[in-house]
Amino acid sequence: LKFTGGAMAPALQLDRYSPALVVLCPQRRFVHNCGTHEILQGIAELVDQCIARGVPVFIVSHVEQPGDAVAKRWQEGAHACMYSLAAEDKDAQIVEPLRSTINSVQGHFRPEMILRKSGYSAFTGTQLHAHLQDLRVGHLLVCGYLVDFDVEQTARDAVDRGLRATVVGDCCGYLDVQDLEDGLERIGCLTGVMSAENVKAAVQAYRGSRRLRAAMNSHTASLISLKEAGQMGMQDQEKRLQHVEKVQEEVVVAVAKKQRWMEQKLKNSQRRYHTAALREALRQECLLSAQSRRTHAHTAKLQRAEDAERQAAAMTDEVEHHCMQEALRSQDRQDALDRALLQLGPRKKALDVKKRLVEREAREKEAAFWAKHAEWMEGAPPLRD
């Protein structure tokens, strides 16, 4: 930041995301060509402070793989003299005081924390991302050589993988001041760039896992005391190995406990989310069921109305048909009666005449009877009292 002239960034907070430090290419060729021993001293102090506070440290050196495309690009590029390093070259060795620090704590920090990359980025050709996921690291502190190549590309790849990245500007090596200014300016537009003082203060304030930090501090102190004691016999070496295994078991137990706690927290969160989602699904299902019942009742009502209309239409058709048949039958009977009357017309007239004659004879007989009765009544003697 002092090279770019920018204002100091606000205090860095590392408690929210588990941090890890990545030191890039602290090798003899890079350090000698850059000629910045003050930067190397700052990197060593930052590494010691991270180890003391329980922050994981990854040392990533550059070693080319003979015959691959990356090695050919180093041989043909502008920095071929810098990056053409084989594993057996002396210039590929890590410089002091980092080498002593690594040797003193290499038993505590697992061997996979000493990585070898084959490209600009620390993620190229290494298992760095997998190790960060195992440690549940969310914030990556980046420093080392060179700022406009390895440091910048590592920060970009960390952001692409969903990590927070902060570059320690005072602990980045460079070949030219202009390279440093351009690199920090590009990195500042992408991630955060902070001074070594701010980062050290943040690391000092980092709480982390107390059990893990206590085990790491205890093991570091035991390794330093054992190293100062010099050569030891087989019995002392066995005790040392037993102590190292015990401390490693404590570290594994602490990490596993923290991992179980995180998994339980995630399960609880997922359970609450699934419960709310299930409740909403049941509510939607009840609404759909009620709407379906209303729709079904309305459909049944319409069906019954249609059936009634069809039955009424059928009955109307049946009545009309019956009336038509009755009319036809009445017409047929009238026609038959008319034909019978036509056939019986003369005979009926004769019967009517005979009937009238018989009635007149009957009346005449009745009149004669009553006349004779009257005559007899007039000539008869009177009755005695």
FENRA-V256525 format. One record per backbone hydrogen bond with DSSP energy under -1.0 kcal/mol. NH is the residue of the N-H (numbers start at 0). CO is the residue of the C=O. E is the energy in kcal/mol with one decimal. If there is no record, write none. Layout:
((NH;CO;E) (NH;CO;E))
This chain:
((4;0;-1.7) (19;138;-1.4) (20;55;-2.8) (21;140;-3.0) (22;57;-2.8) (23;142;-2.3) (24;59;-3.1) (26;24;-1.6) (27;92;-1.9) (28;90;-1.9) (30;26;-2.5) (31;27;-2.5) (32;28;-2.1) (33;29;-2.1) (34;30;-2.2) (39;35;-1.3) (40;36;-2.2) (41;37;-2.1) (42;38;-2.3) (43;39;-2.3) (44;40;-2.2) (45;41;-2.3) (46;42;-2.4) (47;43;-2.5) (48;44;-2.2) (49;45;-2.3) (50;46;-2.4) (51;47;-2.2) (52;48;-1.9) (54;49;-3.0) (57;20;-3.0) (58;112;-2.0) (59;22;-2.8) (60;114;-2.4) (62;116;-2.4) (63;84;-2.8) (67;64;-1.7) (71;67;-1.8) (72;68;-1.9) (73;69;-2.1) (74;70;-2.1) (75;71;-1.6) (76;72;-1.7) (82;78;-2.4) (83;79;-1.5) (84;82;-1.7) (88;85;-1.2) (92;89;-1.6) (94;25;-1.9) (98;94;-1.5) (100;96;-1.8) (101;97;-2.7) (102;98;-2.5) (103;99;-1.9) (104;100;-1.5) (105;101;-1.2) (108;104;-3.0) (112;109;-2.1) (113;110;-1.8) (114;58;-2.4) (116;60;-2.8) (117;123;-1.4) (123;120;-1.1) (130;126;-2.2) (131;127;-2.5) (132;128;-2.1) (133;129;-2.2) (134;130;-2.0) (136;131;-2.8) (137;17;-2.5) (138;17;-2.1) (139;163;-3.5) (140;19;-3.2) (141;165;-2.5) (142;21;-2.0) (143;170;-2.0) (144;23;-2.4) (146;172;-2.6) (148;145;-1.0) (150;145;-2.5) (152;148;-2.3) (153;149;-2.4) (154;150;-2.2) (155;151;-2.2) (156;152;-2.5) (157;153;-2.3) (158;154;-2.1) (159;155;-2.3) (160;156;-1.3) (161;158;-1.7) (162;157;-2.5) (163;137;-2.4) (165;139;-2.6) (166;191;-2.8) (167;141;-2.5) (168;166;-1.1) (168;193;-2.2) (170;167;-1.4) (172;143;-2.7) (179;175;-1.8) (180;176;-2.5) (181;177;-2.6) (182;178;-2.6) (183;179;-2.7) (184;180;-2.0) (185;181;-2.2) (186;182;-2.6) (187;183;-2.7) (188;184;-1.2) (189;186;-1.0) (190;186;-3.4) (191;164;-1.6) (193;166;-2.4) (198;194;-2.0) (199;195;-2.7) (200;196;-2.4) (201;197;-2.3) (202;198;-2.6) (203;199;-2.6) (204;200;-1.8) (212;208;-2.7) (213;209;-2.7) (214;210;-2.3) (215;211;-2.4) (216;212;-2.7) (217;213;-2.5) (218;214;-2.3) (219;215;-2.6) (220;216;-2.5) (221;217;-2.0) (222;218;-2.4) (223;219;-2.4) (224;220;-2.3) (225;221;-2.2) (226;222;-2.2) (227;223;-2.2) (228;224;-1.3) (229;226;-1.1) (236;232;-2.1) (237;233;-2.3) (238;234;-2.1) (239;235;-2.3) (240;236;-2.8) (241;237;-2.6) (242;238;-2.5) (243;239;-2.9) (244;240;-2.8) (245;241;-2.3) (246;242;-2.5) (247;243;-2.7) (248;244;-2.4) (249;245;-2.1) (250;246;-2.5) (251;247;-2.7) (252;248;-2.6) (253;249;-2.5) (254;250;-2.7) (255;251;-2.8) (256;252;-2.5) (257;253;-2.3) (258;254;-2.5) (259;255;-2.6) (260;256;-2.2) (261;257;-2.3) (262;258;-2.5) (263;259;-2.7) (264;260;-2.3) (265;261;-2.4) (266;262;-2.6) (267;263;-2.6) (268;264;-2.1) (269;265;-2.6) (270;266;-2.9) (271;267;-2.5) (272;268;-2.2) (273;269;-3.0) (274;270;-2.7) (275;271;-2.3) (276;272;-2.5) (277;273;-2.9) (278;274;-2.6) (279;275;-2.4) (280;276;-2.3) (281;277;-2.7) (282;278;-2.3) (283;279;-2.5) (284;280;-2.4) (285;281;-2.7) (286;282;-2.5) (287;283;-2.6) (288;284;-2.7) (289;285;-2.9) (290;286;-2.6) (291;287;-2.5) (292;288;-2.7) (293;289;-2.6) (294;290;-2.4) (295;291;-2.8) (296;292;-2.7) (297;293;-2.5) (298;294;-2.5) (299;295;-2.6) (300;296;-2.5) (301;297;-2.4) (302;298;-2.2) (303;299;-2.8) (304;300;-2.3) (305;301;-2.3) (306;302;-2.6) (307;303;-2.5) (308;304;-2.4) (309;305;-2.4) (310;306;-2.6) (311;307;-2.8) (312;308;-2.4) (313;309;-2.4) (314;310;-2.7) (315;311;-2.6) (316;312;-2.3) (317;313;-2.2) (318;314;-2.8) (319;315;-2.5) (320;316;-2.1) (321;317;-2.5) (322;318;-3.0) (323;319;-2.2) (324;320;-2.3) (325;321;-2.8) (326;322;-2.8) (327;323;-2.2) (328;324;-2.7) (329;325;-3.2) (330;326;-2.6) (331;327;-2.0) (332;328;-2.4) (333;329;-2.6) (334;330;-2.2) (335;331;-2.1) (336;332;-2.8) (337;333;-2.7) (338;334;-2.0) (339;335;-2.2) (340;336;-2.7) (341;337;-2.0) (342;338;-1.9) (343;339;-2.4) (347;343;-1.9) (348;344;-1.5) (349;345;-1.7) (350;346;-2.1) (351;347;-2.3) (352;348;-2.0) (353;349;-2.4) (354;350;-2.3) (355;351;-2.1) (356;352;-2.1) (357;353;-2.4) (358;354;-2.3) (359;355;-2.3) (360;356;-2.2) (361;357;-1.9) (362;358;-2.1) (363;359;-2.3) (364;360;-2.4) (365;361;-2.1) (366;362;-2.3) (367;363;-2.2) (368;364;-2.1) (369;365;-2.0) (370;366;-1.9) (371;367;-2.3) (372;368;-1.9) (373;369;-2.0) (374;370;-2.2) (375;371;-2.1) (376;372;-1.8) (377;373;-1.9) (378;374;-1.8))
